Amino acid sequence: MRTAIHRSGAAAAVRALLLLLVASGAACDAPAARDDTASTIVAVDDAGDTLRLAAPAQRIVSTVPAQTQILLALGAGDRIIARTDFDTQPELAHLPSTGNGITPNVEWIAAQRPDLVISWADTQSRSVIARLSALGIPAYASAVETIDDILRSIERLGALTDRDAAADSIVHDIRQELEAVARDVANRPRTRVMYVIGIEPLMVAGPRTFVDEALTIAGGDNVFGDTRARWPVVSIEEVIRRDPEVIIVGLGRTAAEADSVTARLRTAPGWRELRAVREGRVHWADPYEFNRPSPTIGRSARRFAEMLSDVGPSESEESAGRAAPGAAMPDNNLDGRDGPDGPHGLVPLP
């Protein structure tokens, strides 16, 4: 009965998440609007600031790789005039780089004469948006955490580049793919999963993140879905206590790098005690795809569903007796905070 109740609750959570994504598209205000009296495009960015463009952006500097991927998906890649070191797409290789994108040279960006700059939202230690705005350069602050945020970003950038139809099509396809994944796993036992984005320190995906939501849709129960922080730093002792059935590691760019990480886990103290490690249920996820809140989120959910499918029903039902995400449990072993600068302190997020 406990398994049935747990599965029912998880199914309700998935339905609520999908309904939220559909409702956000139907009920939210327009992502950007054309002001006919002034012939300008008006949009509100992720920091809540209003951005005005005299015409669709033609010279774009993007210091946020996930937003760069959106521009490429929209068919606006030819308007990008500068990228970051982590934008490795062949079609961008000829472009100059702003470096890591977190703290770019504002004066250099200004010299490129952009009509739109996409940058991380300002923090106490970073004021790129404010400095660009002071120079009269339209600057869009990006702060994307959830799937809904991804869809909103696609719509906003579509409007700012006059690619609204392409944006609508991409958003529709993502919603369709997520709904299809949820249907495919609806009758499958839920699988307890942990998504790792850093080993030293040990950082994982927590609640209210696009990774957590994609895992939930794919049939997973994030074992750290009850933490306060979105991207918490945790202890290996707490991982052992929560005992994930599957571990997904978003580290390493190549299969060889992924194999090296997996080999380390098989012999590392604490890690080698985990059932998922002992039984070979550690999967690799390319961080340049899975760790970024980008238009590939539907494909990521599909791949998550495949990774979670190698746990048999008896194993999942047995694990239902353990503490489930969201259950009352002490977190004295949890750091309770995001990693440095949220997930963005770890290359190549996002």
Secondary structure, DSSP 8 states (H G I E B T S, - for coil): -HHHHHHHHHHHHHHHHHHHHHHHHHHS--SEEEETTTTEEEEE-TTS-EEEESSS--SEEE--HHHHHHHHHHT-GGGEEEB-TT---GGGTTS-B-TTSSS--HHHHHHT--SEEEEE--BTTB-HHHHHHHTT--EEEE---SHHHHHHHHHHHHHHTT-HHHHHHHHHHHHHHHHHHHHHTTTS--EEEEEEEETTTTEE--SSSHHHHHHHHTTEEETTTT-SSSSEEE-HHHHHHH--SEEEE---SSHHHHHHHHHHHHHSTTGGGSHHHHTT-EEE--HHHHTS-STTHHHHHHHHHHHHTTS-HHHHHHHTTS--TTS----TTEEEEE-TTGGGGSTT--
